[in-house]
Amino acid sequence: MPRKIKVLFYLFVGLIACESQAEVIRYTTWNLQWLATPQHGKLISPNRGGSDLRLLRKYFIKTSADIMAFQEVNDVSIISKVVGSDYKVILSQRSKAENQIHQFSDINQYTGFAVKKSFKVRDHKDIQLDKRLKSRLRFASYIELTTPSKQSVHLLSVHLKAGCRKNYQEKRNCRILKEQLININSWIREREKYQHDYIVLGDFNSQIADEAKWAWYLISKKTQAVLTSQNTTAQCYVRSKTKRASVFKYKSIIDHIIVSSSHTFTTAKQLPFKTKDVRQYELSDHCPVIIEASYTSMNSNHE
């Protein structure tokens, strides 16, 4: 092959490789269990000090998250100590002054996101999963992420009703959870109607990959949604509520990540705490759950 043609050939191959390279984004969901800045005269449980927050931060760094969906966070100040200054924190709009009717007077459990500042993000209106007029919980934070390759991904951070983890029973907690699951399904169907990529992350308070198949049916009905945590092994050790020195491991996970079928993704995995850390520090009764999603870049000149 003449030298000039050979050079042109390798330039062409290099251009194709550059234009079709995949970018990987790492998503995490983590319920941080009543994470709040201490308030004068008000007791917070768990009562965390500086060493607890530093260890939470170390575990967050271990996730290598580009985007974290969080739950049970009271204020921007405290979550910023966990994620650090390289992330933009977006707290549920339920926290705003105009939504005081939807707030508790002391500590609140807000959903939200921590997003690396290198990403472009748009904050959409929260999705109210509990439609009761004065509901003070179950507002799902909703953002739209633009990847470096200019792809748009719609993200929802959820924290659903507790008390109905397994089989459906005709009781109040299950009826409320059922309504919330149906509302998530409506949001997913809306995204698919407009061919949006989407990810739903959070604390579902339900074993939707195991003994609560009814819940997954309601979420995914008439959609192409994929449960990335379908085969995720539960590895999270937490402290016993009755015996402080004892730890136990949950048998199934209730923190899940759901993606649109257009995503190329890894199976969700838990990042467990060391048992000695669980005994010694105030961490959380949930461990982070992580996936990686790949997006094909057709333009190497990323901003």
SVG drawing of the C-alpha trace seen along z (x, -y; Angstrom):
<svg xmlns="http://www.w3.org/2000/svg" viewBox="-58 -31 63 45">
<polyline fill="none" stroke="black" stroke-width="0.4" points="0.0,0.0 1.5,-3.4 2.5,-5.5 0.0,-8.3 -2.9,-5.9 -1.8,-4.1 -1.8,-7.4 -5.2,-8.3 -6.5,-4.9 -5.3,-5.1 -6.7,-8.6 -10.1,-7.4 -10.0,-4.4 -9.0,-6.8 -11.8,-9.2 -14.4,-6.4 -13.1,-5.1 -13.2,-8.7 -16.7,-9.3 -18.2,-6.1 -16.6,-5.9 -18.8,-5.2 -19.0,-7.3 -19.8,-5.7 -21.8,-7.4 -22.0,-6.0 -25.3,-6.4 -25.9,-5.8 -28.9,-5.8 -28.5,-6.1 -31.0,-6.6 -29.0,-8.5 -31.3,-7.9 -32.5,-11.2 -29.4,-13.1 -29.8,-16.6 -27.8,-19.5 -28.2,-19.6 -30.8,-22.1 -30.7,-23.8 -32.9,-22.0 -33.9,-19.3 -32.8,-15.7 -31.9,-13.9 -31.5,-10.2 -29.0,-9.1 -27.1,-11.9 -24.0,-12.3 -20.8,-14.0 -17.8,-15.0 -16.3,-11.5 -19.6,-10.0 -19.9,-12.5 -16.3,-12.0 -16.9,-8.2 -20.1,-8.7 -18.1,-10.9 -15.4,-8.1 -18.1,-5.6 -19.6,-8.2 -16.2,-8.6 -16.0,-4.8 -19.1,-4.8 -17.3,-7.0 -20.7,-8.4 -21.3,-11.0 -24.9,-11.3 -26.3,-10.3 -30.1,-10.2 -30.5,-10.6 -33.4,-10.2 -34.0,-11.3 -31.9,-14.4 -33.1,-17.5 -30.9,-20.3 -28.3,-21.2 -25.6,-22.1 -25.4,-18.6 -25.5,-16.6 -22.7,-18.9 -20.5,-17.6 -20.9,-14.1 -20.6,-14.8 -18.1,-17.7 -17.7,-20.8 -17.4,-19.1 -21.2,-18.3 -24.2,-20.5 -27.0,-19.6 -30.6,-19.7 -33.0,-19.3 -36.7,-18.5 -38.9,-21.5 -40.9,-20.4 -38.2,-22.2 -39.0,-25.6 -40.8,-28.2 -43.9,-28.2 -44.4,-24.5 -44.5,-24.9 -47.9,-23.2 -46.0,-20.0 -43.3,-20.3 -42.9,-19.1 -42.0,-21.8 -38.8,-20.1 -36.9,-17.6 -37.8,-16.6 -36.9,-13.6 -36.3,-15.2 -35.3,-13.4 -32.8,-15.0 -29.7,-14.6 -26.0,-15.4 -24.6,-15.9 -21.0,-16.5 -20.7,-20.1 -19.3,-19.1 -22.8,-17.9 -25.5,-20.2 -28.7,-19.6 -32.3,-21.0 -34.5,-20.8 -38.0,-19.9 -41.1,-20.2 -41.2,-17.4 -43.6,-14.5 -46.1,-14.3 -46.6,-10.5 -48.9,-10.9 -51.8,-13.0 -53.4,-13.9 -53.7,-17.6 -51.5,-18.2 -49.1,-15.3 -45.7,-15.9 -43.9,-13.0 -43.4,-11.1 -42.3,-14.0 -40.0,-12.5 -37.2,-14.8 -37.1,-15.1 -34.1,-16.3 -33.0,-16.1 -29.4,-15.4 -27.5,-16.3 -24.5,-13.9 -21.2,-15.2 -22.3,-13.6 -25.5,-15.8 -27.9,-13.0 -30.7,-13.8 -31.7,-11.5 -34.7,-12.0 -34.0,-11.1 -36.4,-10.5 -35.3,-10.1 -38.1,-8.4 -38.8,-7.4 -42.0,-5.3 -44.3,-4.3 -43.0,-1.8 -44.9,1.1 -45.7,3.2 -42.4,4.9 -43.6,8.2 -47.0,9.6 -49.9,7.2 -52.4,7.1 -55.6,5.1 -54.3,2.6 -53.6,-1.1 -49.8,-1.0 -50.2,1.3 -53.0,-0.8 -50.9,-4.0 -47.8,-2.2 -50.0,-0.9 -51.1,-4.4 -47.4,-5.6 -46.4,-2.7 -49.1,-3.5 -48.0,-7.2 -44.4,-6.1 -45.8,-3.9 -47.6,-7.0 -44.4,-9.0 -42.5,-6.2 -45.2,-5.8 -45.1,-9.6 -41.3,-9.4 -41.7,-6.5 -44.4,-8.3 -41.8,-11.0 -39.0,-8.5 -37.1,-9.9 -34.2,-8.0 -35.0,-7.7 -33.8,-6.3 -35.8,-5.9 -33.6,-5.5 -34.4,-5.3 -35.9,-3.6 -38.9,-1.7 -39.5,-0.2 -40.5,3.0 -38.8,6.1 -39.8,5.7 -37.1,8.0 -38.1,10.8 -41.3,11.2 -43.2,8.2 -43.6,9.1 -47.0,7.4 -45.2,4.1 -42.9,4.5 -45.9,5.4 -47.6,2.1 -44.4,0.1 -43.6,1.7 -47.1,2.4 -47.3,1.5 -43.7,0.2 -40.2,1.3 -38.8,0.5 -35.9,2.7 -35.1,3.5 -31.2,3.4 -31.4,4.7 -33.3,7.8 -30.4,10.1 -28.6,7.8 -27.3,9.6 -28.1,8.0 -24.8,7.3 -25.8,4.5 -24.9,4.9 -26.7,2.4 -26.9,1.9 -29.6,3.6 -32.2,1.1 -32.5,3.0 -28.9,4.2 -26.4,1.5 -23.4,3.8 -25.2,6.3 -25.3,6.1 -27.4,7.9 -27.7,8.2 -30.9,7.7 -31.9,10.7 -33.3,8.6 -32.8,5.1 -35.5,2.4 -33.3,-0.2 -33.6,0.1 -32.6,-1.4 -34.9,-1.2 -33.8,-2.2 -35.3,-2.6 -34.6,0.3 -32.5,-2.0 -29.8,-2.0 -26.7,0.2 -26.1,0.8 -24.4,3.0 -26.3,5.0 -26.9,3.0 -24.6,3.7 -24.5,2.7 -21.6,1.1 -21.6,2.7 -20.2,1.0 -17.5,2.8 -19.1,4.3 -16.7,2.6 -17.8,-0.7 -21.4,0.2 -20.7,0.9 -18.6,-2.2 -20.2,-4.9 -23.6,-6.4 -23.8,-5.5 -27.2,-4.6 -29.6,-1.7 -29.2,-1.6 -26.1,-1.0 -25.5,-2.7 -26.7,-0.9 -24.7,-1.6 -24.9,-1.0 -22.9,-2.2 -24.7,-3.2 -22.9,-3.6 -23.8,-6.2 -22.4,-6.2 -20.7,-9.5 -20.9,-10.5 -18.9,-13.7 -15.4,-13.7 -15.4,-17.4 -17.1,-17.3 -17.7,-20.6"/>
</svg>
